[in-house]
Amino acid sequence: RARNDVAWRWYASVGSPRLFVAPLVGYSEPAFRLTCRRLGADVASTPMIDAAGYVKSERYRGEYAFSGGAEDRPLTVQLGGSEPGALAAAATLVAPDCDAVELNMGCPQRCAKKTLSGAFLMEDPARAVRCVKAMRAALDDFNKGRDRRVACVVKIRCFEDMTRTLDLAKALEEAGAEMLTIHGRTRHAGGGRRTAAQLANWDWVRSVKNQAGVPCVSNGNIRDAADVAECFERTGCDGVMSGVGCLRRPRAVFGGEAGGRNAVAAAYCAAAAATRASPRQ
């Protein structure tokens, strides 16, 4: 597939990152993001933010503080939803505080099913394409006349039928996605701590990477630095993302070192105090 030069220039502008912290509902607040960065992570993400709620409610917007300062960059803001208008409006609101806005097409939980968002949006590729086009148009408008570009990116899961996955990935890229994160599990494999019941399929991830013209990040099966190295080799991806693995052992994943839990906990608490966060870990 033809290389998307705009996407690759953006990727270079944020340092060609290799190690990503996954969006984790209830955990990916500024203090956790800063802790992971200080251990070696290059990019972190907010938790999934409901786009419609963020647009409508000032109180809801206040729950997502961007209090990490310059150290908490590059930063991805992940949006959940299936309404193009709300996603576009939310993307515009968060753009001043981040380096990429991501459409969540990976959440398998019941809350996403109710709104046909997250991984359930994968079942309606036409709607997903409309959502990405709307977000990309909003961000292109925001980027006009600015030196720093904010990218439109997407996180997906896979189908058992890889032809469907490849078709979806191609459609999302053509709609304007400038980076793809591929979680190598199906929606039915679940999420959170249940993901270990079924290993992510790195061959699936590699298939997406092989056809893509934009940077690709692999998500799944990352417990330590050895897994990171193997994932790069097996998938050929440009970046590797860890979620539950780095929540349990961020030092092992990003720093390649075992132990040190007390030191990591102390660092997290210090970051929480500095960012005036409400720790929920």
Wavefront OBJ file of the C-alpha trace (Angstrom):
o trace
v 0.000 0.000 0.000
v 1.165 3.536 -0.752
v 2.912 5.273 2.106
v 0.872 8.056 3.696
v 3.465 10.816 3.959
v 1.248 13.089 6.075
v 0.828 10.325 8.648
v 4.516 9.501 8.739
v 5.512 13.150 9.097
v 3.179 13.450 12.078
v 4.650 10.245 13.552
v 8.167 11.655 13.190
v 7.053 14.953 14.739
v 6.129 13.177 17.976
v 9.456 11.370 18.120
v 8.677 8.148 16.176
v 7.476 6.541 19.426
v 7.959 2.858 20.147
v 6.365 2.213 23.557
v 2.709 3.070 24.181
v 0.527 3.007 27.298
v -2.961 1.745 26.488
v -6.110 3.661 27.424
v -7.361 2.081 30.646
v -10.721 3.116 32.042
v -10.310 4.136 35.673
v -6.511 4.109 35.571
v -5.069 6.211 32.729
v -5.120 9.454 34.669
v -2.185 11.887 34.602
v -0.362 10.295 37.547
v -0.338 6.827 35.996
v 0.676 8.231 32.624
v 3.587 10.147 34.153
v 4.699 7.092 36.126
v 4.844 5.004 32.962
v 6.664 7.741 31.064
v 9.320 8.007 33.766
v 9.866 4.265 33.427
v 10.373 4.490 29.681
v 7.013 4.805 27.892
v 6.981 7.182 24.925
v 3.238 7.842 24.458
v 0.328 7.574 26.845
v -3.419 7.839 26.434
v -6.348 9.112 28.412
v -9.035 6.611 29.354
v -11.855 6.321 26.851
v -13.924 9.502 27.012
v -17.546 9.451 25.893
v -17.648 11.961 23.053
v -21.297 12.944 23.428
v -20.986 13.427 27.172
v -17.821 15.472 26.772
v -19.528 17.839 24.357
v -22.670 18.254 26.424
v -21.432 18.386 30.017
v -18.939 20.800 31.530
v -18.960 18.683 34.679
v -18.043 15.585 32.680
v -15.243 17.477 30.921
v -13.895 18.410 34.330
v -13.355 14.741 35.191
v -10.567 14.512 32.616
v -7.765 16.782 33.715
v -4.831 17.576 31.458
v -2.642 18.378 34.440
v 0.508 16.468 33.512
v 2.098 19.417 31.753
v 4.795 19.136 29.096
v 6.039 15.850 30.574
v 2.692 14.234 29.735
v 3.251 14.516 25.989
v 2.931 13.104 23.408
v -0.612 12.354 24.543
v -3.479 10.580 22.827
v -7.065 11.351 23.802
v -9.314 8.375 23.124
v -12.964 9.041 22.302
v -15.811 6.570 22.430
v -18.985 6.953 20.430
v -20.680 6.192 17.150
v -22.161 9.583 16.205
v -19.933 11.450 13.744
v -21.100 14.884 14.866
v -20.378 14.306 18.549
v -16.993 12.741 17.789
v -16.003 15.670 15.595
v -17.077 18.223 18.201
v -15.250 16.386 20.995
v -12.116 16.083 18.859
v -12.086 19.843 18.409
v -12.448 20.403 22.156
v -9.580 18.109 23.176
v -7.205 18.963 20.316
v -5.424 21.838 22.137
v -4.320 19.440 24.879
v -3.069 16.449 22.899
v -1.100 15.164 19.937
v -3.629 12.653 18.592
v -7.330 11.930 18.947
v -8.264 8.270 18.737
v -11.545 6.602 17.848
v -12.119 3.641 20.143
v -13.142 0.596 18.111
v -11.664 -1.875 20.590
v -13.772 -1.815 23.763
v -15.739 -5.089 24.092
v -17.659 -4.187 27.243
v -21.429 -3.937 27.633
v -21.332 -0.160 28.024
v -20.038 0.057 24.449
v -22.681 -2.345 23.162
v -25.450 -0.020 24.331
v -24.224 2.757 22.052
v -22.880 0.518 19.260
v -19.444 1.996 19.927
v -16.063 0.473 20.749
v -15.561 -2.957 19.203
v -19.260 -3.090 18.328
v -18.693 -0.258 15.848
v -16.587 -2.706 13.832
v -19.816 -4.448 12.859
v -20.903 -1.320 10.960
v -17.933 -0.322 8.771
v -19.911 2.347 6.914
v -20.725 4.156 10.157
v -17.137 3.758 11.354
v -15.908 5.369 8.155
v -18.288 8.300 8.653
v -16.986 8.727 12.195
v -13.343 8.781 11.103
v -14.077 11.183 8.237
v -15.850 13.554 10.629
v -13.026 13.440 13.176
v -10.361 13.905 10.514
v -12.196 16.871 8.992
v -12.544 18.514 12.406
v -8.865 17.998 13.185
v -7.783 19.224 9.757
v -9.716 22.429 10.446
v -8.041 22.715 13.847
v -4.593 22.139 12.347
v -4.868 24.905 9.752
v -2.187 27.517 10.302
v -0.598 25.617 13.202
v 2.940 24.280 13.349
v 1.950 21.295 15.472
v -0.345 18.737 13.874
v -2.907 16.749 15.879
v -3.529 13.392 14.188
v -6.676 11.311 13.792
v -5.917 7.729 14.828
v -7.976 4.563 15.389
v -7.735 1.516 17.662
v -9.384 -1.699 16.461
v -9.688 -5.368 17.291
v -9.749 -8.223 14.779
v -12.332 -10.521 13.257
v -11.794 -14.251 13.051
v -12.079 -13.718 9.308
v -8.953 -11.693 8.541
v -10.365 -10.557 5.211
v -12.941 -8.544 7.155
v -10.221 -7.082 9.369
v -8.067 -6.079 6.419
v -11.015 -4.552 4.591
v -11.952 -2.557 7.674
v -8.393 -1.364 8.264
v -8.114 -0.273 4.635
v -11.426 1.605 4.812
v -10.428 3.406 8.011
v -7.115 4.444 6.545
v -8.795 5.736 3.402
v -11.261 7.645 5.595
v -8.395 9.540 7.234
v -6.863 7.419 10.012
v -3.194 8.405 10.401
v -2.199 5.550 12.692
v -3.773 2.177 13.481
v -3.467 0.330 16.771
v -4.412 -3.314 16.366
v -5.473 -5.411 19.344
v -4.932 -8.951 18.143
v -8.020 -10.400 19.774
v -11.638 -10.559 18.713
v -14.392 -8.695 20.504
v -15.537 -11.993 21.997
v -12.196 -12.464 23.769
v -13.271 -9.796 26.250
v -11.156 -7.123 27.865
v -9.262 -6.135 30.982
v -8.031 -8.964 33.146
v -9.984 -11.528 31.103
v -7.805 -10.995 28.031
v -5.214 -13.491 29.290
v -7.728 -16.294 28.655
v -7.031 -15.926 24.931
v -3.664 -14.798 23.617
v -3.565 -12.000 21.089
v -2.779 -13.240 17.592
v 0.330 -11.450 16.389
v -0.033 -12.953 12.909
v -3.302 -11.064 12.559
v -1.561 -7.864 13.627
v 1.245 -8.412 11.133
v -1.264 -8.864 8.316
v -2.688 -5.416 9.008
v 0.786 -3.887 9.250
v 1.822 -5.471 5.956
v -0.970 -3.730 4.034
v -0.984 -0.409 5.866
v 0.452 2.850 4.592
v 0.375 4.466 8.057
v 2.211 3.694 11.313
v 0.867 0.650 13.163
v 0.945 -0.261 16.861
v 0.443 -3.784 18.225
v -1.585 -4.332 21.399
v -1.830 -7.575 23.382
v 0.389 -10.176 25.141
v 2.799 -7.636 26.664
v 3.935 -8.524 30.196
v 7.600 -7.474 30.161
v 10.393 -6.142 27.983
v 11.061 -9.564 26.466
v 7.474 -9.635 25.188
v 7.985 -6.150 23.742
v 11.050 -7.275 21.799
v 9.318 -10.416 20.538
v 6.247 -8.436 19.498
v 8.320 -6.049 17.393
v 9.963 -9.000 15.673
v 6.767 -10.990 15.122
v 4.474 -8.163 13.995
v 6.821 -5.741 12.274
v 4.872 -2.923 13.882
v 6.242 0.537 14.539
v 5.068 0.591 18.141
v 3.988 -1.765 20.905
v 1.211 -0.965 23.387
v 0.716 -2.441 26.848
v -2.425 -2.206 28.963
v -3.012 -4.732 31.747
v 0.652 -5.770 31.608
v 1.958 -2.295 32.372
v -0.771 -1.724 34.933
v 0.562 -4.726 36.843
v 4.281 -4.238 36.214
v 5.127 -0.986 34.423
v 8.790 -1.237 35.362
v 9.097 -4.682 33.770
v 7.350 -3.585 30.570
v 8.974 -0.207 29.965
v 12.196 -0.469 31.933
v 13.014 -4.136 31.552
v 13.576 -4.504 35.281
v 11.851 -6.816 37.757
v 10.766 -5.835 41.252
v 10.753 -2.331 42.660
v 7.036 -2.261 43.380
v 7.391 -0.027 46.432
v 9.472 2.480 44.485
v 6.937 2.489 41.638
v 4.073 2.965 44.107
v 5.894 5.862 45.761
v 6.561 7.463 42.381
v 2.902 7.112 41.460
v 1.754 8.746 44.698
v 4.167 11.631 44.167
v 2.864 12.113 40.638
v -0.724 11.980 41.902
v -0.013 14.735 44.401
v 1.780 16.852 41.818
v -1.020 16.560 39.253
v -3.811 17.013 41.809
v -5.310 13.762 40.554
v -7.890 11.576 42.240
v -6.052 8.239 42.337
v -8.323 5.254 41.742
v -5.739 2.515 41.252
l 1 2 3 4 5 6 7 8 9 10 11 12 13 14 15 16 17 18 19 20 21 22 23 24 25 26 27 28 29 30 31 32 33 34 35 36 37 38 39 40 41 42 43 44 45 46 47 48 49 50 51 52 53 54 55 56 57 58 59 60 61 62 63 64 65 66 67 68 69 70 71 72 73 74 75 76 77 78 79 80 81 82 83 84 85 86 87 88 89 90 91 92 93 94 95 96 97 98 99 100 101 102 103 104 105 106 107 108 109 110 111 112 113 114 115 116 117 118 119 120 121 122 123 124 125 126 127 128 129 130 131 132 133 134 135 136 137 138 139 140 141 142 143 144 145 146 147 148 149 150 151 152 153 154 155 156 157 158 159 160 161 162 163 164 165 166 167 168 169 170 171 172 173 174 175 176 177 178 179 180 181 182 183 184 185 186 187 188 189 190 191 192 193 194 195 196 197 198 199 200 201 202 203 204 205 206 207 208 209 210 211 212 213 214 215 216 217 218 219 220 221 222 223 224 225 226 227 228 229 230 231 232 233 234 235 236 237 238 239 240 241 242 243 244 245 246 247 248 249 250 251 252 253 254 255 256 257 258 259 260 261 262 263 264 265 266 267 268 269 270 271 272 273 274 275 276 277 278 279 280 281
